[in-house]
């Protein structure tokens, strides 16, 4: 998971979460409350930039015996802030309201409460659940690493690997649901930043695109632009080869839900690149339908990836051609991110992927598709 942080670290260095917001004028905010068991400690009010840039300390005070504090600050837009002691206490909040109350116990990190800020309360709840899930993943990874170093039983290693995958998927689904339902650009941005630790870049990009389209928030649009550039830069310029792992695909289905190629692991998957406007694609569709119907109960499925740019035409073609499998598209025709990822020069084009996610065949058309599937799935 850590390698994904390194892979996309440049992104977190150029986008600052404190730029998120809906407001266009400076407003004065007050955050106040009580920090118990932190007498004589210095309490800091800080603005939290995203990745790499130094945290900005806006104000500080020494906590007295009663633990009470009050900070005033001015901001133009909604962003992420925190109050922190010089030791271990760090409390994040969002300045979505002018008066926010925070109460905490320095001896119990999970005890703090936030009132007067709906987005801060939501962020607090999100972080508590995120940390629980992340800690569980870490524990599994630690046990798996120890067992592999000790050359433990294969059955136990397999079970731990399965647990790891399930826990990471559960965490990612939790983040995806949060990004899809929250309205605060700052909150969404923070969740997207965390998602880079556990998700493929293509999936993070798909989530960010949906959020940017929904909120129309400029910082989220900038996030999409920057991450798109990173994904394109990391895309191989050489044609994809049989034997390599299939590049991740994460696009919306007809209902706006993000579907990932990796979610179909465990099955043979024909990734079918096509479009409603493509005559040869429409001509090949009956062949794909026939093979899907023949082998769909034998651990085989199809993922339709459309290079359409008109949603109505795309959906009409799915219905007319009886394409009864999952379909996804970013509706960008030849500007779709999958074109560069799979080095698509023309459609119809497809790749056949085994249950591990490895490409085992490509450009299977006409009788070649049925012959290949019969050999694999007889």
Secondary structure, DSSP 8 states (H G I E B T S, - for coil): -HHHHHHTHHHHHH--GGG--S--S-EEEEEEEEEET-TT-EEEEEE--STTS--EEEEEEE--TT-EEEEEEEESS--EEEEEESSS-EEEEE-SSSEEEEEEETTEEEEEEEES-HHHHHHHHHHHHHHHHHHHHHHHHHHHHHHHHTT--HHHHHHHHHHHHHHHHHHHHHHHHHHHH---HHHHHHHHHHHTTTS-HHHHHHHHHHHHHHH--HHHHHHHHHHHHHHHHTS-SS---TTSB----EEE-TTS-EEEGGGGTTSEEEEEEE-TT-HHHHHHHHHHHHHHHHHTTTTEEEEEEE--S-HHHHHHHHHHTT--SEEE--S-GGGSHHHHHTT--SSSEEEEE-TTSBEEEE---THHHHHHHHHHH-
